[in-house]
Each structure stands twice: as structure tokens, then as C-alpha cells.
Amino acid sequence: MNKRAFPSLAALHWGALEIAGIYLILGSAWILFSDWIAARLAINEDMLAAISTYKGWGFVLVTAFLLYLMIRRHTSALQASENQLQRVIDAMPVFIAYVDSSLHYRLTNKTYEEWFNEKVEGKHVEEVWGTAGYKKLSKYIEKVLKGETIDYETELPYQNRDVFLSATYIPDIAADRKVRGFFVLAKDRTQQKLADEERRQWADAFEGCAQGIAIADPNTNRIVVCNPAFARLHKRRVEDIVGSAILSLFAPPDHEHVRRNVQKADQIGHARFEARMIRKGGSTFPVEMDVVSVLGQDGELLHRVATAQDISERKLLDEKLRESETKYRTLVEHLPVITYISGSDQYVGVTYISPQIASLGFDGQAWLEDPELWLRQIHPEDLEQVQKELQGYQDGAETFRAEYRLILSNGETRWFQDESNRVKDEEGRTILKQGFMLDITDRKQAEQVLQNSEERYRIVSELASDYAYKDRVEEDGSIIPEWVTESFTRITGYTVEEAGAPGFWQQFIPAEDIQILQEHIQMLLSGQPHVMEIRVIAKGGSVRWLRDYSNPIWDANQNRVVSLYGAVKDITESKQAEEALRKSEERYHYLFENNPHPMWIYDRKTLAFLDVNEATIAKYGYSRQEFLSMTIVDIRPPEDVEKLMNNLAQPRQPLKHSEGWRHRLKNERSSTSRLPPTRL
């Protein structure tokens, strides 16, 4: 550094002494020699007086000229120093200013003027900062004008925005101890504050997310950080998880599966898979994993981010749904009837027909591909009546019901009772038609037809998404969204800006669920955490179920809730699975209970009755409770028991009629049945 860039205080003092010394020497020489020279030159008193006068004026002129030259030289040096100092001040990345005791700016650097976008010298502090800003600054200005050095940080309103300043005020104290003004050193920390707030928000989202999140080091394949939700999945503490090897958290049989998917994530950036994790006690549980490999700008693998979601509940529902579907399908496909389904606008032809059609000599695929095959097989004498009933069904009748003869592929003619019903949604629209064909050749006077219903819906979405959010609660109780993670848009289709628009929640929440939302908000504003399940209408019009875990933040000073942190889970899939399970159980129960023929279910090992329908109770005279304490042997004559046991040991085919059995009714009368038993 050039130490002579600025003249020192000693140099300025030496310049003053130099001027005074030269003036002293010149004045002394003039006094000592000018009179002597004048006396030698003067020839009389008058001439001496004139020379003395000219001598005095000459002294004044010479000394004035010399003083001018020396002062000009030092003034130029001082001006150069001031200019250099101003350039240095202007180059500093902080606000530097001088404010006098009347609170007017007298000096500012270039950074100050660029930030304000105007020249502020000569303006009053209130004129520059506005009334609101000046009001906040006043308490600091009052202290510095009393001679105190002030350091502070504050948020100030300026030009329709808030800025965060860090400033130091240094008083300018005169020799008489009066404060003439103060120096200002300030820095705009708004961007730094925003960055700090953003980091804090992401930290809050990470900690409060209902979905387990962990970050692993790709070099060591160990967990370096995880959120509480991830630790809770394993019934451990966060510090117990951090440092663990990734594979140690999974069941050993799944290690190779996990390893392959991690390699896949490293190759393409992302991998989603299911595996089994291990809890603290050694038990395993199913999870859905999302692994994202994060790369640096140079393509180097920095870390892996893994999210884990416990899918035990979903797996259990899937298993129950499969069991119910298997039980329903097994029963339907072994009953002595042919079931079928047709589309909402389809009156000739089917979209599904049960395997029993093969027992009549027909190929099931042919019935699906050839809509007219059914009509061609109806006996000519019955065709007109069938078409009449079919036309009424097409015109809007709720049910198609007809009895007709069907000509089989081998030329045999058999009588069938055919009934089809409309299946409607909650709005009353037909979504499909379901029906059955019952062979009534031997029982033309049957009391009631066998009905069957089957729903062809299937759950296709197995993805669960979460998003986190924070809301600000105003003093009047209004809730203002502050931030929400990006998954909100992926789940709902709406952006954060759209969610903050007036009237958004009225269109986002169905009218019938508004009460649920209001009760949820009341619970939160009272300071109590609350979980809410509610429907929302996504941007595309679809309805989704969300589970909202909300936690209020209570401010003791304000004695109220000031903010809400929440994590939202998409439970649409679980709700759909529950509804599908409920409908499947209802269909099975309806089919069994409303069959016009006696039906029962019994245990193959103990032969005990497990369930009977209403037709069985009416036919045999026993109550349901009595049946459940009996076995199928109890309704056979003793002499037929051995034959029964031999018959049960033989396999039965669907729709294969037995030669007939004698059954004992409660009043000891016998009845003959030709219904074949079906093994479930």
C-alpha cells in the first residue's frame, strides 16, 4: 500500500510552519535591510519618505504573492487528499453518510446514492426514509445526538417493501463537547435475511414432514442426516439412525433388491421401489422408497436423498380386497348360473361372461367378440318376446327380465331365466348393466331369480405424496399462506399463487366438507394440534382425499396462535380401497342372502354350518342360530350319511347335477334336492 496516498496530520502542520517561517525570515530581512538601503538611496528627507512608502507597499505585495503561492500549493494537496478519500469511500460496499445536528444529509458515498437511486445530500432524514421509517430511526438518532455510539439492526419500510439494515451511528463531537452531527455506516442485509429465512423454512419442512426423509453419503453408504419421521418408522431416535449403513435398515433378503435400485438411481437420477425395513425390535414392515441421486455441477455424485413411507396399512387393505375378491369370484364362478356384464349403452352383447358358459358348449371369448351370438341362439318361438323386453330395457326400464329357450351348440334346447339390472352411481347415472342366466329347465316355476352384481373397478393409483406448509395467523384470525412445498402443485394441480387468490378455498373444498374445515381451524386456533381428513377438488376436477396434520405455534406474549405448521398426506388410494372393499363385501352378501334357493356354507373338515341364507331358513324351518350349531349330517336321514360321506370325497364340477338327496326338515319331513355342492 502507498503510505503517502493521504497527507498525514504532521505533514499538514509542517506546511503551516513552513509558511510562517518563510514569512518570518522575509519580514525580518526586509526590516533589517530595507531601511538601510532606503537611507543610502535617499538624498533628502522627502525622498526617504517616498521610498519608505513604496517599500511598505512592495513588502505587502511580495509577501501577499508568496503567501498565495504557498497556500495554493497546500490547498491543492488537501483537495487531492479529499478526492482520494471520496473515491475510497465510494468504492466501499457499505452505506457511508454524514448527518448534521439538524438531521440533514451533508455527505454520502456512491453506494448510498445508488441504493436510494437519488441524490440525498441536503435532504432531511424523514424526507429520505419516509414517515414510517423515520419513526423507527428516531430512537437511535436521539441516542447518537447525545454522544452515544449506536449499533443496531432493524427492518424498515421503504418504497412499498421492507428492508433489513445493520447500522452504526458515530457522533461527531466538537471541542466544546457539543455534537455537531453523526457518521452513518450501514449495510443492507435484506437478501441475507431472506436466504436465512428460506433455509429455516426448508429445515422446518424437513423436520415436520410426515414422510420419512434421510440423506446418505455415497462414499460411505451411511446415513448422515434424517428427520424425526424417518426415525419413528424404525422406532428409534434420530441419533440412532445417523451413521447407520443404508443396507442395515432393510431386511437381509431385500439387500440385493435395494442395492440394484440404488444403482439405478445413480444411473438415471431416481428410483422408486418397495422393500421391507427393520424396526428396533427386529420386526419388519413394508415401505415405498424414493431414492434421488444428487449430482454436482461437475457430474460428481454428492449425496443420495431417500424418502420412505410405511405402506403397511395399504398392504393390509390390498390383502383384504384380494381375499374378498377371491371369495366373491370363487363363489360366482362356481354357482349354477351364468353371470354377465354389459356396458351402460350396450343392450346386445356383453363385456364379461362367467366361465359357466362353457358348460353349455359355447366359447366364452366368442360371446365377447360376437354381440349377436346370444340372439341367434334364442329359440325362434321366444325371440319376439325377448326382443320386446329388450326394447323396454333400452327405453329406460330398470330391469330386463325374460324366460326363453336357448339352443345349445350341440342342438339341445334348455330353458333359461335371464335377468339384467342397471348399476348406477351416486348421481343416478347408469355405469354398467349386470345380469345372470339361470338354467330353469327342471324348475320353470322358480320363485325368484339369482342375482349377481360385480363391479369392474380396480384401484390403479399406488402413489402417496406429501407436502408441507406454513401459514401465518393474523390478529383477526385470518390465515395467510406463507410457503408450501412443490408437491402441493403435483397433488392438486394448483400453484401456490393460485392457492392464495381470493375465493380459492370455496372452490377447492366441496361445500359439504366446509364444516369439517371450519372445525379443524377452530381447533387449531385454540392452540391444539389436530388431524383432519377432507376431500379437495383438484384443478382437473378430480376429487382427492387428504389427511392434514397441523400443529399451531402459540405466542405467549400475544396470547394467541401466530402460525401453523402442517404436513399433508394424500390418502385417496386408501379411501378408494376402503370403498372398493365395502362394495365387494356388499355384493357378496347380497348375492348370498337374496338367492331364492337354499344356500349354505359349511366347513369341509367338521361339516359344521358356517352360514345359511334366508331361503334355507324358510325351507328347512330351523332358525339361523340353530343351523350354526348343526352340521350338514343333521339334515340327512341316518341311512344316507354313509352315502353323503362317500360323495363328499369325490370332486365336483360346476353346474354338474347330482342324482338327488333326501333332506330332513325341522318337522321331520323329507325333501329332495338336486343342487350340487361347491367347494370353496
N, C-alpha and C positions, 0 to 999 in steps of 0.2 A: 504493500500500500504506500502511496505517496504521502509522506507525513507533512509535506508542505502544501497540500491541496488547500488547506484553510490557514490563514494567518493566525498565530496564537495571540493570546491576550498580552503577553510580554512584547510581542512584535508591535502591536498597536501602541503600547505605552512608549516603546522606543521611538516610534515615529513622532509622537508628540514631543518627546525630549529633544529629538533631533531638530525640529522646527524651532523650539525655544532656544536651543544652544546656538544655532546659526544666527537667530535674531539678536541674541546677547552679544556674540562676537562682532557682528556687523555694527550693532549700535555702539558698542564700546569703541571700536576702531574709528567710527565716524565722529564720535565725541572727542576722542583723543587727537585726531589728526585734522579734522575739517576746520577747526578754529585756527590752528597753526597755519594751515595752507591759506586760509582766507586772509589772515593778518599779513602774510608775506605778499599776497597779491594786491591787497588794497593800498591805494596811495593816499587815501584820506578817509575820514570818518564816514562820509556819505557812501562812499564806495564799499566800505566794510559792512555797513548796514544792509546795502543791497545784496552783497554776496551772501551774508548770513541768511537773508530771506530766501534767496534761491537755494542755498544749502539746505535749509529746512524742508522746502518743497521737494528737493531732489531726494532727501532721505526718505520722505514719505512715499514717493513714487517707487523708488528702488525696493524698499522693504515690502511695499504692497505687492509688487510684481513677483518678488521672490517668494513671499508667503502664498500667493496664488498658485505658483508652480508646485510648491511642496504639498499644499493642501490638496490640489487636484490629483497629484500622484497617489496620495494615500486614500483619497475618496474613490479613485478608480479601483484600487486594490480591495477596498471594502465592498464595493459594488460587485466585483468579480466573485468575492467570497460569498456574498448573499445569493448571487445567481447559482453558484455551485451548490450551495446548501439547498436552494429551492429544487434543483434538479434531483438531488439525492432524496429529498422528501417526496417529490412527485413519483419517484421510482419505487417507493416502499409500498407493499401490498396491504397497507392499513390506512384507515382514515386519520389524517392529522389536521388539526384546526386550532385556531386561537380565537377565543370568545372574550370580549371585553366585559367590564362590570355592568354595562347596560344591556348585556346579553345579545350583542350583535357580532356576527362573524367578521373578523378582521383579517384572517389568514386561513386558507385551506389548501391542501395539496390536490394534485390532479386526480388521485383515486377518489377523493371526496366528491369532487365535481362530477366525475364520470358516473359515480353511483347515484347521485341525485339527478344527473342529466341536466344540470343547470348550474350557473354561477351563483354561489350563495354568499359571497363576500358582501358585507354591508346589510344583510338581511337579519332580522330578529329570529331567534331560535324557534319561537312559536310559528312564525311565518314559514319556516322551512319544514318543521315536523308536523304542523297542524295542531289543533287544539287538544285532541286526544293524546297525541304523542308528547306534546309539551307538558301535559298534566302528569304523565308518568315520569318525565325527566326532572320535573321541578324539585322533587325531594333531594335528588343528587346535586343539582345546581346550587341549592341553598347551602348544602354542606361544604361544597368546594369554595363558595364565596366567603365562608367563614374561616378558610385557611386549611381545610382538611383535604388530604389526597384520597380520592374515592375510586374504588374498583367495584364494578357491578356487571351483572348480566341481566337482560330483561328483554321482553317481547314487546315490540312497538307496532302500532298500526301505521302503515304508510302506503298511500296511493292504492287503496282497496285491497291491500294484502298485509299480512303480518310478517315482520322481520325480527330476527333474533340477534341482538347486538351484545358484544362483550366490550366494555369500555373502561378507560382510566381517565379521571379528571385530575390535573396537577395545577394547583393555584399559582398565579404569578404575583408574588408578594414584593411590594416596593420597599425602599429603605425605611420608610416611615411605618412599616408593618401593615400597610393597607393593601388589600387585594385589588389589583388593577384588572384582573381577568383570570382566565384559566386556559390551560392547554388541553386538547382532547386527543386521545389515542384510542381508536375504536376499530373493531373488526366485525364484519357480517358473518355470523355463524349459522345462518338460516339453513343452508344446504347441509351442513354438518349435522344440525339438529334433525332435519328430515331423514338423513341417512341413518342416524341413530334410532329414530322412531321406527323406520322401516325394518331395521334389524330386530328391534324389540317386538314388533308385530309378528315377524316370522318366527321368532323364538316363542312367542305366546301361542301361535298356531301349532308349532311343533309340539310344545308341551301339552296343549289342551286337546289335540286331535284324538278322536275316539278310536282311530285306526292305529295299530302299532307301526312305528317307523324306526328303522335302525340304519346307521351308516357304517360301512365296513372299509377297512384299509385293504386294497387289492394286493399289496405286497406281503402282508402277514395273514390275510384272510381272517382277521379278527374284528369284532365289533368295537368301534371307537366311541360311539355315542348312540343312545336310543332314548325314546320318550317313555313316560310312565306307562302308557297303554301297551307298549311292546313288552315291558317287564311284567305287567299284570297278566298278559297272556300265559306267561310261564310261571305265574305265582311266585315271582321273585322281585327283588329290588333292582333298581337301575344299576347300582354299583356292582351287583352280582352278574349282570349281563355284560357290562362293558369289559372288554378284554377277552371275552369268550371266543373260541373258534366258531366260525359260522356253522360248520357241519355238526358241532357238538349240540346244537339246539334242535337238530332233527333226529327222527327215529333212524337207527342204523340201516334198516332195509331201504330207506329213501335216499341215502347219501349219494349214490351214483346218479339217481334221477335229479337231485338238487345240483350236483356238480355239472351235469350236462346243460341244465338251464342257465346256470351262472355263466358258463362258457358261451352260450347262445346270446345272453345279454351283452357280453363283452364284444361279440362279433357284430350284432345288429343294433345294439343300444338298449334293448328292452326285452324282457321275457316275463310271461305270466304262466303260472303253473300251480298245481295243488300238491300238497305234501302233508306229512304228519310231523308235528313238533312235539317236544318233550317238556312236560311240566316238572316242577321241583320234586314232586313225589315219585316221578318215573312214569306217570300215565301219559298217554299220547292224545293228541287232539288234531283234527283236520284244519288246515289253513289254506287260504288262497294267497299266493305270494305274487308280488310285482317287484321285479328287480330292474333297476335302471343303472347302467354304467355311465358315469360322467367322465368326459374327456376334457383335457386342457386344450389350449389353442394349438399346441404342437402335436396334438393327437395322442398324448400320453394319458393313460388311464389314471385318473386322480382318486376316485373313490366309487363305491357302489352304494346306492340307496335302495333299501328294501322295505316294502310295506307288507304287513301281514294282517289278515283278517280271519278271525275264528269263524269257520263255517259249520260248526257242529250242529247248530240249530237247523241250518238249511239241509245238511245231510240227513238229519233225522226226519225232516218233513219229506224229503225226496224218498226216503226209505218207506215211510208210511204211505206215501202216494203210490209207490210201486206195489206195495203189498195190497193196497186197496184195489188198484187197477188189475193186478193179477187175480185177486179173488173175484172181482166183478167179471173180468173177461173169461176166467175159467168157468164160472157159473153160466154165463151167457152162452159160451160155445159148447156147453155140454147139456143144455136144456133141449127138450124135444120140440124146439121151434126154430124157425129160420128168421133171423133178425136182419134188418137192413136200414140204411140211412140214405136219404136223398137231399139234394141242395134245396135252398129256400125257394127257388123258382123252377125246380125240376120236378115234373109230375109223371114222367115216363123215364124209367131208368134209375140207377142207384149209384152212389159213390162208395158204398160199403155194403157187403153182404157176408153173413157169417158162414163158416166152413160147412155147416149142416146142409147147404145147398148141394154139396157133392153126394150126399146120401140119396138124392133124387135122381142122380145120374147126370147132373149138369156141372159144367166147369165154372167155378166162381168168377174167374177172370173174364169169361165170355159174357157174363151178366153185366160186368162193369163196362166192357167195351161196346156192347150191342144193346142200346136202350130199348129196342123194340122186341127183344127176345122174349120178355115176360108176356107181352100182349099176344105174341104168336103162339105161345104155349097154352093160353086160356081156351077152354072148350068153346066151340062156336056158339053153343046154345046159351052160354053165360056171358059172352063178350059184350053184348049190348048193355046188360045191367051193370057190368063193371065199368064201362065207359061212361055211363050216366052218373054213377057215384064219383068217378074220377073228375068229371066236368064240374060237379058241385064242389069238389075239393079245390079245384083250380079257381073257381069263382069266389072262394073265400071261406068255405066251410072249415071248421076247426078240425074235423076228423074225416078220414076216408075209411069206410068200413064196408067190406063185401065178402060174401061167401061164394066161391066158384070152384069149378073143377079145373085141375091143371093136368095137361097131358105130359107125362114124363118122357125122357129121352128114349126109354125102352117101349113106349107106346101105352104104358099103364096110365090109367086115369085115377086121380085121387082128389078128394075134396080138401079145400083149404079155407080157413077163415083168415082174411087179410085185413089188418087194421094199421093205419098210419096217422100220426098226430103231429101237429106243429109244435116246435120248441121255440119259445120266444125269449127275447132279452128283457131287461127291466123296463124298457120303453114300449114293449108290446110288439116289437118287430120280429117277424119270423126269421130265425137264423139257420134252421135246418128242419127237416122232417124225419121222424123216426117211425119205424114200423116193424111188424113181425108177420110171419106166415105160419099158422098153426095147422098141422095136419088133423082134420076133424072127420076123416073118412069113417072111423069107428065110433065117433062121438059127435054126430052132426048137431045135436041139440045142446051143445056146451053152454053153460050159464054166462061165462064171461071170458073174454079173450085174454091171452097172456100179453102183457105189455112190457116193453123194454125201452129203456132210454140209455143212450150212450152219448156222451159229449166228446167231441174230437179235438178239444183244445189241448194244447201242450204248452208247458212253461218253457220259453226259449231264452229268457234272459237270466244269466247266472252271474252278472256283474254287480258288485256293490260299490258305490262311490261315496266318498265322504267329502264334505267341505267344512271349513271352519270360518268363523266370522267374529267381528266385534261391533257392537252398537253403542252409541253414546246416548245417555238418558238425560234429557233436559229437565229443568226445574218444574216445568209444567207437565212432565210425564211423557212427553213425546219422545219417540225413539228414532234416532238418526243413524243409519248405517255408516260406519267409518271405513271398514275394509272387509273383504271376503275373499277367500282363496279362489283360484281359477276354476276349480271343479264345479263351482256353482253354475257357471255357464254351460259346462259339459252336461250337467244333470238336467237343468231346467231350460236351456236354450237362451236364457236372458243374460245380458251383460249387467255388470254392477251399476252402470249408469241408468239402464232401464229400470233396475230394481229400485232406484232412488227417486224415480219420477212420481209425481202426484197421481194417486189413484191406482198405483201398481198392485197393492195388496188386495184391492177389491176384485181385480181380475185374476190374480194369482191363486187366491184361496176360494174354493167353492162356497157359495152362500150358506149352505147347510153346515159348513165347518167353521164359520166365523166365530161362533160361540166358543169353540174349542180354543181358538187362537186368543180370544179375549180372556178366557180363564187362565190360560198359560201366562199371558202378560201380567195379569193381576197377581198371580203367584210370584212371579219374578220381581215385580216392583215392591212386594212386601219383604223382599230380601231372601226368599227361599229358592234354592235350586229346584229345577223342575224338568221333567221329561214329557214331551208331547209327541203324539203320533197324529199326523194330519195329512190330508190329501192336498196336492197342489196341481195346478193346470200348467203344464209345460208350454213353451212357446208354440210348439207344433199342434197343441190341442190335446195331447195325451194327458192322462191323469196318473200321477205318481204318488206313492206313499213315502213320507219322510218321517224319521224319528229325530227330534230335536232335543239334544242335551244342552241345557242352558244353565249358566252359573252367573248370578248377579254379583257385582262388586259394590260393597257398601262403603260409603264415605261417612266416617263418624263425625267429622266436622260439620258436614251439611245434613247429617242425619237422614240420608236417603241413598237409594241406589243411583250410582253415577254412570255405570257402564255394564254391558252384558257381554260375556264371552260364551261362545257356543260351538258345538260340533254337531253336524247333521249327517245322519246315515240314511241312505236310500234303502228302504225296506220293501219296495214294490214287489220284488221277487218273492219274499216271504209271504206277503199278503196274498199274492196270486196263488201260491202253493197251498195256503190255508183254505182259500176259496175253492180250489180245484179238489182238495181232499174232502171238503164238506159236501160238494156236489156229487162226488163219486160215491160217498157213503150214502147220500140220499137216494141216488139211483139204485144202488144195490138193495137198500132196504125197501124201496118202493116195489121193485121187481119181485122180491120175495114175498112181501106181505100181501100184495094185491093179485097174486096169481090165483085164478079161480079154481085151481086144482090143489088138492092137499100136497104140501111140500114140507120136508123136514131135513135137517142136517144132523148127522149122528157121527159119533167117534168110531173110527174103524177098529180100534183096539178094544174098547169097552162096550161098544154098541149102544152107548147111552145117547139119548136125545140131547142135542145141543141147542136146537131152536126149531120151532114149528110156526107155520103161518096160520092166518085166521081160518082159511078153508079147512085145514087139518082139524082145528078145534071144533069147527062146526060139524064136520063129517063124523068124527070119532067120539065126540061127546065129552072128552077129557078137557080140563082146564089147562092153561099153559103151564102152571106150576106143577100139575100132576104129570104132564108129559116130561118135564125136566127132571123128574125123579124116576123115570122109567127108561127101559131100553127097547129097541125095536123087536126084541123077542117077546116082550109083554103084549104086543098086539097080534101075535100069531097063535094059532091053535097049537097045543103041545105036540101034536103029531106032525106038524110042518116045520118044527125047529131044526131038525137034522137036515132036512132039505134046504132050509134057509142058509145054514152054515156052509153047506157044500157049495151053494150058489154064490155066496159072498166071496168065496175063494177064487172064483173064476172071473177073468177080466171082462168088462162090458164095453161095448162100443156105443157112441152117441146115436140116439134115435132107434136103437135096436130094442124091439118089444119083447117082453118076457111072455111066457105061456099063461101067466095069471097067478095071483096069490090070494089066499084067503086071509083076511084080517079080522081081528076081534074088535068090535066096537064096545063102548063102555057098558051098553045094555046087553052085552054078550051075543049080539047078533054078528053074523059074519058078512064080510063084503069082499068082492073080488076086485083086484087092481091090476092093471097092465102097465103101470108107469115103471120105466126102467130106473134102477138106482144109478146115480152118477158119483164117481169118485173124485173128491176134491183134494 
